[in-house]
Amino acid sequence: MASRSSVRLLREPLSRQWLSLVQRRTFVAAVSKSRTATGLPLRPGVSTILNQTRGLKQIDFAGHKETVFEREDWPRQKLLEYFKNDTLALIGYGSQGHGQGLNLRDNGLNVIIGVRKNGASWKEAQNDGWIPGTNLFDVDEAISKGTIVMNLLSDAAQSETWPAIKPQLTKDKTLYFSHGFSPVFKDLTKVDVPTDIDVILVAPKGSGRTVRSLYKEGRGINSSVAVFQDVTGKAEEKAVALGVAVGSGYLYKTTFEKEVYSDLYGERGCLMGGIHGMFLAQYEVLRERGHSPSEAFNETVEEATQSLYPLIGANGMDWMYAACSTTARRGAIGNTSLGSCCSKLIMTADWSSRFKDTLKPVFNDLYDSVKDGTETQRSLDFNSQSDYREKYEQEMQQIRDLEIWRAGKAVR
Ligand SMILES: NC(=O)c1ccc[n+]([C@@H]2O[C@H](COP(=O)([O-])OP(=O)(O)OC[C@H]3O[C@@H](n4cnc5c(N)ncnc54)[C@H](OP(=O)(O)O)[C@@H]3O)[C@@H](O)[C@H]2O)c1
């Protein structure tokens, strides 16, 4: 986990950091400076710029060198020049369509929206100022006008509409995704991309609403960037430029496969499914052992989300531990020196190790289920039903009705 100072530094333009390097204040020294200012020890080599050429940086992330692109290399004038002959046909106006589309428009690029006429998205696009016949069209008309087709339909709809969309993706167009889902799992989705066009990906690591709000704050979201097929020899450059144009601050190079595996795995795990499961398990035990709903909620969700998790986000796990009492720490901190096979030792080990050892097999099952396409099939089956919105709403109601979240409402 990166420290707060390194996270903050990564969100700063790297060129600005590079300037500091020139000024003989190294990135590590900068980390060191702010870390020691907080009274916490410096972890050496947290993140180091190894190599910088224009538009491409190699950064050492805890011993692993990775390629990162940054917004600073694509100022607005350069974007306008680069895309001056392009029409960006953005298909779909859900969370990503909204965020990416408005950012492209505010950047001055020639962007049009393609959605089903008179669907929910059509109305939302109109509310956001897109004008029917000018820059708002139905899907087919938008594709026919576009040189770069940005497929931001729901993943299930990408599969459903592919037979109609594929023939329109003629030579010289570029196909853009924000998720590797459709082409990677083509045996299930049937999205077999034409072989004579560039196929690229920019996947923001967050909701489209955040893509928009960070852009409006003058910041940029972290995104993955990847090339599935490079016919022109310019696919990567185009992907990076588009990534910046839709509102990314930093773009981390990956592949379509890695993006979709890590994304489906992460959201089912720590980001959403895993954390909800853990909240429920902890809450239920507290309630079964006689604690009141408010006490169970405060000790499970409220303290986590309002106090401790923001500390992890701001400055790392060690910072969160350091901010807690010695009593809390001893017992929570993972003691990796104790093996998982010796039950006696485990009983005296700190609890983080025990949770890790218990949960790791579940995470391995989850990764298998993502990689073998089970999760994709589940998603396609559910989300392609005509009444998927109603069914999803029923599930949300069941969650809202759980005691933990009803108690939460009262607590808040
Ligand atoms: N949301 C995120 O946090 C996030 C983050 C990164 C990447 N992504 C990726 O970005 C892409 C778009 O996701 P999203 O969350 O923005 O959108 P979404 O909510 O999944 O999809 C909404 C869009 O799909 C359209 N749609 C659904 N069924 C359709 C059909 N049968 N025919 C035509 N249009 C149909 C909807 O139009 P109507 O209103 O007319 O139904 C709407 O415009 C996906 O590949 C997703 O994996 C999402």
The ligand as an SDF file (V2000), in Angstrom:
LIG
                    3D

 48 52  0  0  0  0  0  0  0  0999 V2000
  -19.9590    2.2040  -13.9970 N   0  0  0  0  0  0  0  0  0  0  0  0
  -18.6850    2.0570  -13.6660 C   0  0  0  0  0  0  0  0  0  0  0  0
  -18.2960    2.3210  -12.5260 O   0  0  0  0  0  0  0  0  0  0  0  0
  -17.6770    1.5960  -14.6960 C   0  0  0  0  0  0  0  0  0  0  0  0
  -16.3200    1.7960  -14.4170 C   0  0  0  0  0  0  0  0  0  0  0  0
  -15.3890    1.4470  -15.3860 C   0  0  0  0  0  0  0  0  0  0  0  0
  -15.8140    0.8690  -16.5470 C   0  0  0  0  0  0  0  0  0  0  0  0
  -17.1390    0.6380  -16.7880 N   0  0  0  0  0  0  0  0  0  0  0  0
  -17.5430    0.0370  -18.0720 C   0  0  0  0  0  0  0  0  0  0  0  0
  -18.1040    1.0770  -18.8640 O   0  0  0  0  0  0  0  0  0  0  0  0
  -19.1110    0.5180  -19.7280 C   0  0  0  0  0  0  0  0  0  0  0  0
  -20.4320    1.2540  -19.5120 C   0  0  0  0  0  0  0  0  0  0  0  0
  -20.8300    1.0530  -18.1760 O   0  0  0  0  0  0  0  0  0  0  0  0
  -21.8350    2.0750  -17.4310 P   0  0  0  0  0  0  0  0  0  0  0  0
  -21.8570    1.6620  -15.9950 O   0  0  0  0  0  0  0  0  0  0  0  0
  -21.5030    3.4650  -17.7880 O   0  0  0  0  0  0  0  0  0  0  0  0
  -23.2020    1.8060  -18.1570 O   0  0  0  0  0  0  0  0  0  0  0  0
  -24.3790    0.8040  -17.8130 P   0  0  0  0  0  0  0  0  0  0  0  0
  -25.2170    1.4450  -16.7710 O   0  0  0  0  0  0  0  0  0  0  0  0
  -23.8750   -0.5530  -17.5600 O   0  0  0  0  0  0  0  0  0  0  0  0
  -25.1020    0.8480  -19.2510 O   0  0  0  0  0  0  0  0  0  0  0  0
  -26.0210    1.8280  -19.5330 C   0  0  0  0  0  0  0  0  0  0  0  0
  -26.2130    2.0920  -21.0050 C   0  0  0  0  0  0  0  0  0  0  0  0
  -26.4830    0.9150  -21.7620 O   0  0  0  0  0  0  0  0  0  0  0  0
  -27.6770    1.1460  -22.5190 C   0  0  0  0  0  0  0  0  0  0  0  0
  -28.3680   -0.0960  -22.8210 N   0  0  0  0  0  0  0  0  0  0  0  0
  -28.6840   -1.1050  -21.9800 C   0  0  0  0  0  0  0  0  0  0  0  0
  -29.3030   -2.1020  -22.6570 N   0  0  0  0  0  0  0  0  0  0  0  0
  -29.3520   -1.7030  -23.9540 C   0  0  0  0  0  0  0  0  0  0  0  0
  -29.8240   -2.2910  -25.1530 C   0  0  0  0  0  0  0  0  0  0  0  0
  -30.3480   -3.5000  -25.1570 N   0  0  0  0  0  0  0  0  0  0  0  0
  -29.7080   -1.5830  -26.3040 N   0  0  0  0  0  0  0  0  0  0  0  0
  -29.1500   -0.3510  -26.3210 C   0  0  0  0  0  0  0  0  0  0  0  0
  -28.6730    0.2500  -25.2230 N   0  0  0  0  0  0  0  0  0  0  0  0
  -28.7580   -0.4150  -24.0600 C   0  0  0  0  0  0  0  0  0  0  0  0
  -28.5160    2.0650  -21.6340 C   0  0  0  0  0  0  0  0  0  0  0  0
  -29.4520    2.7380  -22.4120 O   0  0  0  0  0  0  0  0  0  0  0  0
  -30.9850    2.9500  -21.9080 P   0  0  0  0  0  0  0  0  0  0  0  0
  -30.9570    4.0350  -20.8770 O   0  0  0  0  0  0  0  0  0  0  0  0
  -31.6920    3.3320  -23.1560 O   0  0  0  0  0  0  0  0  0  0  0  0
  -31.4310    1.6490  -21.3150 O   0  0  0  0  0  0  0  0  0  0  0  0
  -27.4180    2.9880  -21.1000 C   0  0  0  0  0  0  0  0  0  0  0  0
  -27.1420    4.0440  -21.9960 O   0  0  0  0  0  0  0  0  0  0  0  0
  -19.1750   -0.9730  -19.3970 C   0  0  0  0  0  0  0  0  0  0  0  0
  -18.3190   -1.6680  -20.2680 O   0  0  0  0  0  0  0  0  0  0  0  0
  -18.6310   -1.0280  -17.9820 C   0  0  0  0  0  0  0  0  0  0  0  0
  -18.0870   -2.2690  -17.6240 O   0  0  0  0  0  0  0  0  0  0  0  0
  -18.0820    1.0080  -15.9000 C   0  0  0  0  0  0  0  0  0  0  0  0
  1  2  1  0
  2  3  2  0
  2  4  1  0
  4  5  1  0
  4 48  2  0
  5  6  2  0
  6  7  1  0
  7  8  2  0
  8  9  1  0
  8 48  1  0
  9 10  1  0
  9 46  1  0
 10 11  1  0
 11 12  1  0
 11 44  1  0
 12 13  1  0
 13 14  1  0
 14 15  2  0
 14 16  1  0
 14 17  1  0
 17 18  1  0
 18 19  2  0
 18 20  1  0
 18 21  1  0
 21 22  1  0
 22 23  1  0
 23 24  1  0
 23 42  1  0
 24 25  1  0
 25 26  1  0
 25 36  1  0
 26 27  1  0
 26 35  1  0
 27 28  2  0
 28 29  1  0
 29 30  1  0
 29 35  2  0
 30 31  1  0
 30 32  2  0
 32 33  1  0
 33 34  2  0
 34 35  1  0
 36 37  1  0
 36 42  1  0
 37 38  1  0
 38 39  2  0
 38 40  1  0
 38 41  1  0
 42 43  1  0
 44 45  1  0
 44 46  1  0
 46 47  1  0
M  CHG  2   8   1  16  -1
M  END
$$$$
